Amino acid sequence: MTVDYPTLAKVIASLTEGEDDPIALMATVACEVHQSDARFDWTGFYRVTAPETLKIGPYQGGHGCLTIPFGKGVCGAAARTGKVQLVPDVEAFPGHIACAASTRSEIVLPVFGKGGRLIGVFDIDSDRPDAFREEDAVGLSAILASVFGTR
């Protein structure tokens, strides 16, 4: 199954219209994205809560790690570099943090708020190897920019 990102973006835009609370926005985005594709086993946000520190935010799926330093794992790499991390095999990623043993592949996108400030990362795990493509990065980046960057 491939996500229809333009339609998903329209649904999320209609659900979040007029909302400016970042936690409410994150909860809605996590829910809608999680339900959009069977590849998505865990879908959620890690929020920047202190210098070089991510804390778990709204998510869908099993438990997640509570705290992730910028220097660790795929989420930390996305936060540290400000770049999308597309990981076809988490076992091959140096310093991968195994929050769930079932995770085989992962995509993590930096989330920027007003003024281009990093506010967190959006993490999607899959129990399938090599589950994510560049089209996922492009579609999800556009949704995140629309929800968090232009309000």
MODELLER restraints for C-alpha pairs under 7 A, 6 or more apart:
rsr = mdl.restraints
at = mdl.atoms
rsr.add(forms.Gaussian(group=physical.xy_distance, feature=features.Distance(at['CA:1:A'], at['CA:37:A']), mean=6.60, stdev=0.5))
rsr.add(forms.Gaussian(group=physical.xy_distance, feature=features.Distance(at['CA:3:A'], at['CA:36:A']), mean=6.40, stdev=0.5))
rsr.add(forms.Gaussian(group=physical.xy_distance, feature=features.Distance(at['CA:3:A'], at['CA:37:A']), mean=6.26, stdev=0.5))
rsr.add(forms.Gaussian(group=physical.xy_distance, feature=features.Distance(at['CA:5:A'], at['CA:139:A']), mean=5.42, stdev=0.5))
rsr.add(forms.Gaussian(group=physical.xy_distance, feature=features.Distance(at['CA:9:A'], at['CA:143:A']), mean=5.63, stdev=0.5))
rsr.add(forms.Gaussian(group=physical.xy_distance, feature=features.Distance(at['CA:12:A'], at['CA:29:A']), mean=6.60, stdev=0.5))
rsr.add(forms.Gaussian(group=physical.xy_distance, feature=features.Distance(at['CA:16:A'], at['CA:25:A']), mean=6.46, stdev=0.5))
rsr.add(forms.Gaussian(group=physical.xy_distance, feature=features.Distance(at['CA:23:A'], at['CA:58:A']), mean=6.98, stdev=0.5))
rsr.add(forms.Gaussian(group=physical.xy_distance, feature=features.Distance(at['CA:26:A'], at['CA:45:A']), mean=6.84, stdev=0.5))
rsr.add(forms.Gaussian(group=physical.xy_distance, feature=features.Distance(at['CA:26:A'], at['CA:58:A']), mean=6.02, stdev=0.5))
rsr.add(forms.Gaussian(group=physical.xy_distance, feature=features.Distance(at['CA:27:A'], at['CA:58:A']), mean=4.95, stdev=0.5))
rsr.add(forms.Gaussian(group=physical.xy_distance, feature=features.Distance(at['CA:27:A'], at['CA:59:A']), mean=6.63, stdev=0.5))
rsr.add(forms.Gaussian(group=physical.xy_distance, feature=features.Distance(at['CA:30:A'], at['CA:43:A']), mean=5.76, stdev=0.5))
rsr.add(forms.Gaussian(group=physical.xy_distance, feature=features.Distance(at['CA:30:A'], at['CA:44:A']), mean=5.24, stdev=0.5))
rsr.add(forms.Gaussian(group=physical.xy_distance, feature=features.Distance(at['CA:30:A'], at['CA:58:A']), mean=6.86, stdev=0.5))
rsr.add(forms.Gaussian(group=physical.xy_distance, feature=features.Distance(at['CA:30:A'], at['CA:59:A']), mean=5.62, stdev=0.5))
rsr.add(forms.Gaussian(group=physical.xy_distance, feature=features.Distance(at['CA:30:A'], at['CA:60:A']), mean=6.39, stdev=0.5))
rsr.add(forms.Gaussian(group=physical.xy_distance, feature=features.Distance(at['CA:31:A'], at['CA:60:A']), mean=6.24, stdev=0.5))
rsr.add(forms.Gaussian(group=physical.xy_distance, feature=features.Distance(at['CA:34:A'], at['CA:40:A']), mean=5.78, stdev=0.5))
rsr.add(forms.Gaussian(group=physical.xy_distance, feature=features.Distance(at['CA:34:A'], at['CA:43:A']), mean=5.52, stdev=0.5))
rsr.add(forms.Gaussian(group=physical.xy_distance, feature=features.Distance(at['CA:34:A'], at['CA:60:A']), mean=6.57, stdev=0.5))
rsr.add(forms.Gaussian(group=physical.xy_distance, feature=features.Distance(at['CA:39:A'], at['CA:126:A']), mean=5.63, stdev=0.5))
rsr.add(forms.Gaussian(group=physical.xy_distance, feature=features.Distance(at['CA:39:A'], at['CA:128:A']), mean=6.99, stdev=0.5))
rsr.add(forms.Gaussian(group=physical.xy_distance, feature=features.Distance(at['CA:39:A'], at['CA:131:A']), mean=6.64, stdev=0.5))
rsr.add(forms.Gaussian(group=physical.xy_distance, feature=features.Distance(at['CA:40:A'], at['CA:124:A']), mean=6.27, stdev=0.5))
rsr.add(forms.Gaussian(group=physical.xy_distance, feature=features.Distance(at['CA:40:A'], at['CA:125:A']), mean=6.09, stdev=0.5))
rsr.add(forms.Gaussian(group=physical.xy_distance, feature=features.Distance(at['CA:40:A'], at['CA:126:A']), mean=5.23, stdev=0.5))
rsr.add(forms.Gaussian(group=physical.xy_distance, feature=features.Distance(at['CA:41:A'], at['CA:61:A']), mean=6.34, stdev=0.5))
rsr.add(forms.Gaussian(group=physical.xy_distance, feature=features.Distance(at['CA:41:A'], at['CA:125:A']), mean=5.60, stdev=0.5))
rsr.add(forms.Gaussian(group=physical.xy_distance, feature=features.Distance(at['CA:41:A'], at['CA:126:A']), mean=4.85, stdev=0.5))
rsr.add(forms.Gaussian(group=physical.xy_distance, feature=features.Distance(at['CA:41:A'], at['CA:127:A']), mean=6.22, stdev=0.5))
rsr.add(forms.Gaussian(group=physical.xy_distance, feature=features.Distance(at['CA:42:A'], at['CA:60:A']), mean=5.84, stdev=0.5))
rsr.add(forms.Gaussian(group=physical.xy_distance, feature=features.Distance(at['CA:42:A'], at['CA:61:A']), mean=4.65, stdev=0.5))
rsr.add(forms.Gaussian(group=physical.xy_distance, feature=features.Distance(at['CA:42:A'], at['CA:62:A']), mean=6.72, stdev=0.5))
rsr.add(forms.Gaussian(group=physical.xy_distance, feature=features.Distance(at['CA:42:A'], at['CA:124:A']), mean=5.54, stdev=0.5))
rsr.add(forms.Gaussian(group=physical.xy_distance, feature=features.Distance(at['CA:42:A'], at['CA:125:A']), mean=5.01, stdev=0.5))
rsr.add(forms.Gaussian(group=physical.xy_distance, feature=features.Distance(at['CA:42:A'], at['CA:126:A']), mean=6.80, stdev=0.5))
rsr.add(forms.Gaussian(group=physical.xy_distance, feature=features.Distance(at['CA:43:A'], at['CA:59:A']), mean=5.57, stdev=0.5))
rsr.add(forms.Gaussian(group=physical.xy_distance, feature=features.Distance(at['CA:43:A'], at['CA:60:A']), mean=5.30, stdev=0.5))
rsr.add(forms.Gaussian(group=physical.xy_distance, feature=features.Distance(at['CA:43:A'], at['CA:61:A']), mean=6.63, stdev=0.5))
rsr.add(forms.Gaussian(group=physical.xy_distance, feature=features.Distance(at['CA:43:A'], at['CA:123:A']), mean=5.81, stdev=0.5))
rsr.add(forms.Gaussian(group=physical.xy_distance, feature=features.Distance(at['CA:43:A'], at['CA:124:A']), mean=4.47, stdev=0.5))
rsr.add(forms.Gaussian(group=physical.xy_distance, feature=features.Distance(at['CA:43:A'], at['CA:125:A']), mean=6.53, stdev=0.5))
rsr.add(forms.Gaussian(group=physical.xy_distance, feature=features.Distance(at['CA:44:A'], at['CA:57:A']), mean=6.86, stdev=0.5))
rsr.add(forms.Gaussian(group=physical.xy_distance, feature=features.Distance(at['CA:44:A'], at['CA:58:A']), mean=5.78, stdev=0.5))
rsr.add(forms.Gaussian(group=physical.xy_distance, feature=features.Distance(at['CA:44:A'], at['CA:59:A']), mean=3.81, stdev=0.5))
rsr.add(forms.Gaussian(group=physical.xy_distance, feature=features.Distance(at['CA:44:A'], at['CA:60:A']), mean=6.16, stdev=0.5))
rsr.add(forms.Gaussian(group=physical.xy_distance, feature=features.Distance(at['CA:44:A'], at['CA:122:A']), mean=5.72, stdev=0.5))
rsr.add(forms.Gaussian(group=physical.xy_distance, feature=features.Distance(at['CA:44:A'], at['CA:123:A']), mean=5.40, stdev=0.5))
rsr.add(forms.Gaussian(group=physical.xy_distance, feature=features.Distance(at['CA:44:A'], at['CA:124:A']), mean=6.56, stdev=0.5))
rsr.add(forms.Gaussian(group=physical.xy_distance, feature=features.Distance(at['CA:45:A'], at['CA:56:A']), mean=6.27, stdev=0.5))
rsr.add(forms.Gaussian(group=physical.xy_distance, feature=features.Distance(at['CA:45:A'], at['CA:57:A']), mean=4.99, stdev=0.5))
rsr.add(forms.Gaussian(group=physical.xy_distance, feature=features.Distance(at['CA:45:A'], at['CA:58:A']), mean=5.82, stdev=0.5))
rsr.add(forms.Gaussian(group=physical.xy_distance, feature=features.Distance(at['CA:45:A'], at['CA:59:A']), mean=6.19, stdev=0.5))
rsr.add(forms.Gaussian(group=physical.xy_distance, feature=features.Distance(at['CA:45:A'], at['CA:120:A']), mean=6.75, stdev=0.5))
rsr.add(forms.Gaussian(group=physical.xy_distance, feature=features.Distance(at['CA:45:A'], at['CA:121:A']), mean=5.64, stdev=0.5))
rsr.add(forms.Gaussian(group=physical.xy_distance, feature=features.Distance(at['CA:45:A'], at['CA:122:A']), mean=4.57, stdev=0.5))
rsr.add(forms.Gaussian(group=physical.xy_distance, feature=features.Distance(at['CA:45:A'], at['CA:123:A']), mean=5.99, stdev=0.5))
rsr.add(forms.Gaussian(group=physical.xy_distance, feature=features.Distance(at['CA:46:A'], at['CA:54:A']), mean=5.42, stdev=0.5))
rsr.add(forms.Gaussian(group=physical.xy_distance, feature=features.Distance(at['CA:46:A'], at['CA:55:A']), mean=5.16, stdev=0.5))
rsr.add(forms.Gaussian(group=physical.xy_distance, feature=features.Distance(at['CA:46:A'], at['CA:56:A']), mean=4.41, stdev=0.5))
rsr.add(forms.Gaussian(group=physical.xy_distance, feature=features.Distance(at['CA:46:A'], at['CA:57:A']), mean=5.13, stdev=0.5))
rsr.add(forms.Gaussian(group=physical.xy_distance, feature=features.Distance(at['CA:46:A'], at['CA:120:A']), mean=5.42, stdev=0.5))
rsr.add(forms.Gaussian(group=physical.xy_distance, feature=features.Distance(at['CA:46:A'], at['CA:121:A']), mean=5.34, stdev=0.5))
rsr.add(forms.Gaussian(group=physical.xy_distance, feature=features.Distance(at['CA:46:A'], at['CA:122:A']), mean=6.58, stdev=0.5))
rsr.add(forms.Gaussian(group=physical.xy_distance, feature=features.Distance(at['CA:47:A'], at['CA:54:A']), mean=5.11, stdev=0.5))
rsr.add(forms.Gaussian(group=physical.xy_distance, feature=features.Distance(at['CA:47:A'], at['CA:55:A']), mean=5.21, stdev=0.5))
rsr.add(forms.Gaussian(group=physical.xy_distance, feature=features.Distance(at['CA:47:A'], at['CA:56:A']), mean=6.23, stdev=0.5))
rsr.add(forms.Gaussian(group=physical.xy_distance, feature=features.Distance(at['CA:47:A'], at['CA:57:A']), mean=5.96, stdev=0.5))
rsr.add(forms.Gaussian(group=physical.xy_distance, feature=features.Distance(at['CA:47:A'], at['CA:119:A']), mean=5.96, stdev=0.5))
rsr.add(forms.Gaussian(group=physical.xy_distance, feature=features.Distance(at['CA:47:A'], at['CA:120:A']), mean=4.09, stdev=0.5))
rsr.add(forms.Gaussian(group=physical.xy_distance, feature=features.Distance(at['CA:47:A'], at['CA:121:A']), mean=6.55, stdev=0.5))
rsr.add(forms.Gaussian(group=physical.xy_distance, feature=features.Distance(at['CA:48:A'], at['CA:54:A']), mean=4.63, stdev=0.5))
rsr.add(forms.Gaussian(group=physical.xy_distance, feature=features.Distance(at['CA:48:A'], at['CA:55:A']), mean=6.52, stdev=0.5))
rsr.add(forms.Gaussian(group=physical.xy_distance, feature=features.Distance(at['CA:48:A'], at['CA:119:A']), mean=5.35, stdev=0.5))
rsr.add(forms.Gaussian(group=physical.xy_distance, feature=features.Distance(at['CA:48:A'], at['CA:120:A']), mean=4.96, stdev=0.5))
rsr.add(forms.Gaussian(group=physical.xy_distance, feature=features.Distance(at['CA:49:A'], at['CA:55:A']), mean=6.36, stdev=0.5))
rsr.add(forms.Gaussian(group=physical.xy_distance, feature=features.Distance(at['CA:52:A'], at['CA:69:A']), mean=5.84, stdev=0.5))
rsr.add(forms.Gaussian(group=physical.xy_distance, feature=features.Distance(at['CA:52:A'], at['CA:70:A']), mean=4.99, stdev=0.5))
rsr.add(forms.Gaussian(group=physical.xy_distance, feature=features.Distance(at['CA:53:A'], at['CA:68:A']), mean=6.10, stdev=0.5))
rsr.add(forms.Gaussian(group=physical.xy_distance, feature=features.Distance(at['CA:53:A'], at['CA:69:A']), mean=4.66, stdev=0.5))
rsr.add(forms.Gaussian(group=physical.xy_distance, feature=features.Distance(at['CA:53:A'], at['CA:70:A']), mean=5.86, stdev=0.5))
rsr.add(forms.Gaussian(group=physical.xy_distance, feature=features.Distance(at['CA:54:A'], at['CA:67:A']), mean=5.62, stdev=0.5))
rsr.add(forms.Gaussian(group=physical.xy_distance, feature=features.Distance(at['CA:54:A'], at['CA:68:A']), mean=5.03, stdev=0.5))
rsr.add(forms.Gaussian(group=physical.xy_distance, feature=features.Distance(at['CA:54:A'], at['CA:69:A']), mean=6.00, stdev=0.5))
rsr.add(forms.Gaussian(group=physical.xy_distance, feature=features.Distance(at['CA:54:A'], at['CA:120:A']), mean=6.96, stdev=0.5))
rsr.add(forms.Gaussian(group=physical.xy_distance, feature=features.Distance(at['CA:55:A'], at['CA:66:A']), mean=5.63, stdev=0.5))
rsr.add(forms.Gaussian(group=physical.xy_distance, feature=features.Distance(at['CA:55:A'], at['CA:67:A']), mean=4.56, stdev=0.5))
rsr.add(forms.Gaussian(group=physical.xy_distance, feature=features.Distance(at['CA:55:A'], at['CA:68:A']), mean=6.43, stdev=0.5))
rsr.add(forms.Gaussian(group=physical.xy_distance, feature=features.Distance(at['CA:56:A'], at['CA:65:A']), mean=6.78, stdev=0.5))
rsr.add(forms.Gaussian(group=physical.xy_distance, feature=features.Distance(at['CA:56:A'], at['CA:66:A']), mean=5.11, stdev=0.5))
rsr.add(forms.Gaussian(group=physical.xy_distance, feature=features.Distance(at['CA:56:A'], at['CA:67:A']), mean=6.36, stdev=0.5))
rsr.add(forms.Gaussian(group=physical.xy_distance, feature=features.Distance(at['CA:64:A'], at['CA:99:A']), mean=5.59, stdev=0.5))
rsr.add(forms.Gaussian(group=physical.xy_distance, feature=features.Distance(at['CA:65:A'], at['CA:99:A']), mean=5.37, stdev=0.5))
rsr.add(forms.Gaussian(group=physical.xy_distance, feature=features.Distance(at['CA:68:A'], at['CA:76:A']), mean=6.53, stdev=0.5))
rsr.add(forms.Gaussian(group=physical.xy_distance, feature=features.Distance(at['CA:69:A'], at['CA:76:A']), mean=5.92, stdev=0.5))
rsr.add(forms.Gaussian(group=physical.xy_distance, feature=features.Distance(at['CA:70:A'], at['CA:76:A']), mean=3.82, stdev=0.5))
rsr.add(forms.Gaussian(group=physical.xy_distance, feature=features.Distance(at['CA:70:A'], at['CA:77:A']), mean=6.39, stdev=0.5))
rsr.add(forms.Gaussian(group=physical.xy_distance, feature=features.Distance(at['CA:70:A'], at['CA:79:A']), mean=5.98, stdev=0.5))
rsr.add(forms.Gaussian(group=physical.xy_distance, feature=features.Distance(at['CA:70:A'], at['CA:80:A']), mean=5.52, stdev=0.5))
rsr.add(forms.Gaussian(group=physical.xy_distance, feature=features.Distance(at['CA:71:A'], at['CA:77:A']), mean=6.72, stdev=0.5))
rsr.add(forms.Gaussian(group=physical.xy_distance, feature=features.Distance(at['CA:72:A'], at['CA:95:A']), mean=6.02, stdev=0.5))
rsr.add(forms.Gaussian(group=physical.xy_distance, feature=features.Distance(at['CA:73:A'], at['CA:95:A']), mean=5.12, stdev=0.5))
rsr.add(forms.Gaussian(group=physical.xy_distance, feature=features.Distance(at['CA:73:A'], at['CA:96:A']), mean=4.23, stdev=0.5))
rsr.add(forms.Gaussian(group=physical.xy_distance, feature=features.Distance(at['CA:73:A'], at['CA:97:A']), mean=5.08, stdev=0.5))
rsr.add(forms.Gaussian(group=physical.xy_distance, feature=features.Distance(at['CA:74:A'], at['CA:85:A']), mean=6.67, stdev=0.5))
rsr.add(forms.Gaussian(group=physical.xy_distance, feature=features.Distance(at['CA:74:A'], at['CA:96:A']), mean=6.09, stdev=0.5))
rsr.add(forms.Gaussian(group=physical.xy_distance, feature=features.Distance(at['CA:74:A'], at['CA:108:A']), mean=6.85, stdev=0.5))
rsr.add(forms.Gaussian(group=physical.xy_distance, feature=features.Distance(at['CA:75:A'], at['CA:108:A']), mean=6.04, stdev=0.5))
rsr.add(forms.Gaussian(group=physical.xy_distance, feature=features.Distance(at['CA:75:A'], at['CA:121:A']), mean=6.64, stdev=0.5))
rsr.add(forms.Gaussian(group=physical.xy_distance, feature=features.Distance(at['CA:75:A'], at['CA:123:A']), mean=6.97, stdev=0.5))
rsr.add(forms.Gaussian(group=physical.xy_distance, feature=features.Distance(at['CA:78:A'], at['CA:84:A']), mean=5.85, stdev=0.5))
rsr.add(forms.Gaussian(group=physical.xy_distance, feature=features.Distance(at['CA:78:A'], at['CA:85:A']), mean=5.90, stdev=0.5))
rsr.add(forms.Gaussian(group=physical.xy_distance, feature=features.Distance(at['CA:78:A'], at['CA:108:A']), mean=6.28, stdev=0.5))
rsr.add(forms.Gaussian(group=physical.xy_distance, feature=features.Distance(at['CA:78:A'], at['CA:109:A']), mean=6.23, stdev=0.5))
rsr.add(forms.Gaussian(group=physical.xy_distance, feature=features.Distance(at['CA:78:A'], at['CA:110:A']), mean=5.65, stdev=0.5))
rsr.add(forms.Gaussian(group=physical.xy_distance, feature=features.Distance(at['CA:78:A'], at['CA:121:A']), mean=6.92, stdev=0.5))
rsr.add(forms.Gaussian(group=physical.xy_distance, feature=features.Distance(at['CA:79:A'], at['CA:110:A']), mean=5.91, stdev=0.5))
rsr.add(forms.Gaussian(group=physical.xy_distance, feature=features.Distance(at['CA:79:A'], at['CA:120:A']), mean=6.99, stdev=0.5))
rsr.add(forms.Gaussian(group=physical.xy_distance, feature=features.Distance(at['CA:79:A'], at['CA:121:A']), mean=6.44, stdev=0.5))
rsr.add(forms.Gaussian(group=physical.xy_distance, feature=features.Distance(at['CA:82:A'], at['CA:110:A']), mean=5.55, stdev=0.5))
rsr.add(forms.Gaussian(group=physical.xy_distance, feature=features.Distance(at['CA:83:A'], at['CA:109:A']), mean=6.75, stdev=0.5))
rsr.add(forms.Gaussian(group=physical.xy_distance, feature=features.Distance(at['CA:83:A'], at['CA:110:A']), mean=6.25, stdev=0.5))
rsr.add(forms.Gaussian(group=physical.xy_distance, feature=features.Distance(at['CA:84:A'], at['CA:108:A']), mean=5.74, stdev=0.5))
rsr.add(forms.Gaussian(group=physical.xy_distance, feature=features.Distance(at['CA:84:A'], at['CA:109:A']), mean=4.53, stdev=0.5))
rsr.add(forms.Gaussian(group=physical.xy_distance, feature=features.Distance(at['CA:84:A'], at['CA:110:A']), mean=6.33, stdev=0.5))
rsr.add(forms.Gaussian(group=physical.xy_distance, feature=features.Distance(at['CA:85:A'], at['CA:107:A']), mean=5.56, stdev=0.5))
rsr.add(forms.Gaussian(group=physical.xy_distance, feature=features.Distance(at['CA:85:A'], at['CA:108:A']), mean=5.11, stdev=0.5))
rsr.add(forms.Gaussian(group=physical.xy_distance, feature=features.Distance(at['CA:85:A'], at['CA:109:A']), mean=6.48, stdev=0.5))
rsr.add(forms.Gaussian(group=physical.xy_distance, feature=features.Distance(at['CA:86:A'], at['CA:106:A']), mean=6.31, stdev=0.5))
rsr.add(forms.Gaussian(group=physical.xy_distance, feature=features.Distance(at['CA:86:A'], at['CA:107:A']), mean=4.66, stdev=0.5))
rsr.add(forms.Gaussian(group=physical.xy_distance, feature=features.Distance(at['CA:86:A'], at['CA:108:A']), mean=6.75, stdev=0.5))
rsr.add(forms.Gaussian(group=physical.xy_distance, feature=features.Distance(at['CA:86:A'], at['CA:132:A']), mean=6.95, stdev=0.5))
rsr.add(forms.Gaussian(group=physical.xy_distance, feature=features.Distance(at['CA:87:A'], at['CA:105:A']), mean=5.62, stdev=0.5))
rsr.add(forms.Gaussian(group=physical.xy_distance, feature=features.Distance(at['CA:87:A'], at['CA:106:A']), mean=5.15, stdev=0.5))
rsr.add(forms.Gaussian(group=physical.xy_distance, feature=features.Distance(at['CA:87:A'], at['CA:107:A']), mean=6.06, stdev=0.5))
rsr.add(forms.Gaussian(group=physical.xy_distance, feature=features.Distance(at['CA:88:A'], at['CA:105:A']), mean=4.86, stdev=0.5))
rsr.add(forms.Gaussian(group=physical.xy_distance, feature=features.Distance(at['CA:88:A'], at['CA:106:A']), mean=6.66, stdev=0.5))
rsr.add(forms.Gaussian(group=physical.xy_distance, feature=features.Distance(at['CA:88:A'], at['CA:129:A']), mean=5.95, stdev=0.5))
rsr.add(forms.Gaussian(group=physical.xy_distance, feature=features.Distance(at['CA:88:A'], at['CA:130:A']), mean=3.92, stdev=0.5))
rsr.add(forms.Gaussian(group=physical.xy_distance, feature=features.Distance(at['CA:88:A'], at['CA:131:A']), mean=6.67, stdev=0.5))
rsr.add(forms.Gaussian(group=physical.xy_distance, feature=features.Distance(at['CA:89:A'], at['CA:104:A']), mean=5.74, stdev=0.5))
rsr.add(forms.Gaussian(group=physical.xy_distance, feature=features.Distance(at['CA:89:A'], at['CA:105:A']), mean=4.97, stdev=0.5))
rsr.add(forms.Gaussian(group=physical.xy_distance, feature=features.Distance(at['CA:89:A'], at['CA:129:A']), mean=5.98, stdev=0.5))
rsr.add(forms.Gaussian(group=physical.xy_distance, feature=features.Distance(at['CA:89:A'], at['CA:130:A']), mean=6.33, stdev=0.5))
rsr.add(forms.Gaussian(group=physical.xy_distance, feature=features.Distance(at['CA:90:A'], at['CA:96:A']), mean=6.39, stdev=0.5))
rsr.add(forms.Gaussian(group=physical.xy_distance, feature=features.Distance(at['CA:90:A'], at['CA:104:A']), mean=5.66, stdev=0.5))
rsr.add(forms.Gaussian(group=physical.xy_distance, feature=features.Distance(at['CA:90:A'], at['CA:105:A']), mean=5.30, stdev=0.5))
rsr.add(forms.Gaussian(group=physical.xy_distance, feature=features.Distance(at['CA:90:A'], at['CA:106:A']), mean=6.85, stdev=0.5))
rsr.add(forms.Gaussian(group=physical.xy_distance, feature=features.Distance(at['CA:102:A'], at['CA:127:A']), mean=5.42, stdev=0.5))
rsr.add(forms.Gaussian(group=physical.xy_distance, feature=features.Distance(at['CA:103:A'], at['CA:125:A']), mean=5.93, stdev=0.5))
rsr.add(forms.Gaussian(group=physical.xy_distance, feature=features.Distance(at['CA:103:A'], at['CA:126:A']), mean=5.53, stdev=0.5))
rsr.add(forms.Gaussian(group=physical.xy_distance, feature=features.Distance(at['CA:103:A'], at['CA:127:A']), mean=4.69, stdev=0.5))
rsr.add(forms.Gaussian(group=physical.xy_distance, feature=features.Distance(at['CA:104:A'], at['CA:126:A']), mean=5.96, stdev=0.5))
rsr.add(forms.Gaussian(group=physical.xy_distance, feature=features.Distance(at['CA:104:A'], at['CA:127:A']), mean=5.00, stdev=0.5))
rsr.add(forms.Gaussian(group=physical.xy_distance, feature=features.Distance(at['CA:104:A'], at['CA:128:A']), mean=5.46, stdev=0.5))
rsr.add(forms.Gaussian(group=physical.xy_distance, feature=features.Distance(at['CA:104:A'], at['CA:129:A']), mean=4.91, stdev=0.5))
rsr.add(forms.Gaussian(group=physical.xy_distance, feature=features.Distance(at['CA:105:A'], at['CA:125:A']), mean=6.02, stdev=0.5))
rsr.add(forms.Gaussian(group=physical.xy_distance, feature=features.Distance(at['CA:105:A'], at['CA:126:A']), mean=5.35, stdev=0.5))
rsr.add(forms.Gaussian(group=physical.xy_distance, feature=features.Distance(at['CA:105:A'], at['CA:127:A']), mean=6.77, stdev=0.5))
rsr.add(forms.Gaussian(group=physical.xy_distance, feature=features.Distance(at['CA:105:A'], at['CA:128:A']), mean=6.37, stdev=0.5))
rsr.add(forms.Gaussian(group=physical.xy_distance, feature=features.Distance(at['CA:105:A'], at['CA:129:A']), mean=5.14, stdev=0.5))
rsr.add(forms.Gaussian(group=physical.xy_distance, feature=features.Distance(at['CA:105:A'], at['CA:130:A']), mean=5.70, stdev=0.5))
rsr.add(forms.Gaussian(group=physical.xy_distance, feature=features.Distance(at['CA:105:A'], at['CA:131:A']), mean=6.22, stdev=0.5))
rsr.add(forms.Gaussian(group=physical.xy_distance, feature=features.Distance(at['CA:106:A'], at['CA:124:A']), mean=5.73, stdev=0.5))
rsr.add(forms.Gaussian(group=physical.xy_distance, feature=features.Distance(at['CA:106:A'], at['CA:125:A']), mean=4.48, stdev=0.5))
rsr.add(forms.Gaussian(group=physical.xy_distance, feature=features.Distance(at['CA:106:A'], at['CA:126:A']), mean=6.07, stdev=0.5))
rsr.add(forms.Gaussian(group=physical.xy_distance, feature=features.Distance(at['CA:107:A'], at['CA:123:A']), mean=6.00, stdev=0.5))
rsr.add(forms.Gaussian(group=physical.xy_distance, feature=features.Distance(at['CA:107:A'], at['CA:124:A']), mean=5.39, stdev=0.5))
rsr.add(forms.Gaussian(group=physical.xy_distance, feature=features.Distance(at['CA:107:A'], at['CA:125:A']), mean=6.64, stdev=0.5))
rsr.add(forms.Gaussian(group=physical.xy_distance, feature=features.Distance(at['CA:107:A'], at['CA:132:A']), mean=6.73, stdev=0.5))
rsr.add(forms.Gaussian(group=physical.xy_distance, feature=features.Distance(at['CA:108:A'], at['CA:121:A']), mean=6.47, stdev=0.5))
rsr.add(forms.Gaussian(group=physical.xy_distance, feature=features.Distance(at['CA:108:A'], at['CA:122:A']), mean=5.50, stdev=0.5))
rsr.add(forms.Gaussian(group=physical.xy_distance, feature=features.Distance(at['CA:108:A'], at['CA:123:A']), mean=4.39, stdev=0.5))
rsr.add(forms.Gaussian(group=physical.xy_distance, feature=features.Distance(at['CA:108:A'], at['CA:124:A']), mean=6.31, stdev=0.5))
rsr.add(forms.Gaussian(group=physical.xy_distance, feature=features.Distance(at['CA:109:A'], at['CA:121:A']), mean=5.45, stdev=0.5))
rsr.add(forms.Gaussian(group=physical.xy_distance, feature=features.Distance(at['CA:109:A'], at['CA:122:A']), mean=5.12, stdev=0.5))
rsr.add(forms.Gaussian(group=physical.xy_distance, feature=features.Distance(at['CA:109:A'], at['CA:123:A']), mean=6.57, stdev=0.5))
rsr.add(forms.Gaussian(group=physical.xy_distance, feature=features.Distance(at['CA:109:A'], at['CA:141:A']), mean=6.99, stdev=0.5))
rsr.add(forms.Gaussian(group=physical.xy_distance, feature=features.Distance(at['CA:110:A'], at['CA:118:A']), mean=6.98, stdev=0.5))
rsr.add(forms.Gaussian(group=physical.xy_distance, feature=features.Distance(at['CA:110:A'], at['CA:120:A']), mean=6.20, stdev=0.5))
rsr.add(forms.Gaussian(group=physical.xy_distance, feature=features.Distance(at['CA:110:A'], at['CA:121:A']), mean=4.40, stdev=0.5))
rsr.add(forms.Gaussian(group=physical.xy_distance, feature=features.Distance(at['CA:110:A'], at['CA:122:A']), mean=6.39, stdev=0.5))
rsr.add(forms.Gaussian(group=physical.xy_distance, feature=features.Distance(at['CA:111:A'], at['CA:118:A']), mean=5.84, stdev=0.5))
rsr.add(forms.Gaussian(group=physical.xy_distance, feature=features.Distance(at['CA:111:A'], at['CA:119:A']), mean=5.78, stdev=0.5))
rsr.add(forms.Gaussian(group=physical.xy_distance, feature=features.Distance(at['CA:111:A'], at['CA:120:A']), mean=5.13, stdev=0.5))
rsr.add(forms.Gaussian(group=physical.xy_distance, feature=features.Distance(at['CA:111:A'], at['CA:121:A']), mean=5.08, stdev=0.5))
rsr.add(forms.Gaussian(group=physical.xy_distance, feature=features.Distance(at['CA:111:A'], at['CA:122:A']), mean=6.62, stdev=0.5))
rsr.add(forms.Gaussian(group=physical.xy_distance, feature=features.Distance(at['CA:111:A'], at['CA:144:A']), mean=6.52, stdev=0.5))
rsr.add(forms.Gaussian(group=physical.xy_distance, feature=features.Distance(at['CA:112:A'], at['CA:118:A']), mean=4.41, stdev=0.5))
rsr.add(forms.Gaussian(group=physical.xy_distance, feature=features.Distance(at['CA:112:A'], at['CA:119:A']), mean=5.53, stdev=0.5))
rsr.add(forms.Gaussian(group=physical.xy_distance, feature=features.Distance(at['CA:112:A'], at['CA:148:A']), mean=6.59, stdev=0.5))
rsr.add(forms.Gaussian(group=physical.xy_distance, feature=features.Distance(at['CA:112:A'], at['CA:149:A']), mean=6.04, stdev=0.5))
rsr.add(forms.Gaussian(group=physical.xy_distance, feature=features.Distance(at['CA:113:A'], at['CA:119:A']), mean=5.95, stdev=0.5))
rsr.add(forms.Gaussian(group=physical.xy_distance, feature=features.Distance(at['CA:113:A'], at['CA:148:A']), mean=5.12, stdev=0.5))
rsr.add(forms.Gaussian(group=physical.xy_distance, feature=features.Distance(at['CA:113:A'], at['CA:149:A']), mean=4.69, stdev=0.5))
rsr.add(forms.Gaussian(group=physical.xy_distance, feature=features.Distance(at['CA:114:A'], at['CA:149:A']), mean=5.22, stdev=0.5))
rsr.add(forms.Gaussian(group=physical.xy_distance, feature=features.Distance(at['CA:114:A'], at['CA:150:A']), mean=6.69, stdev=0.5))
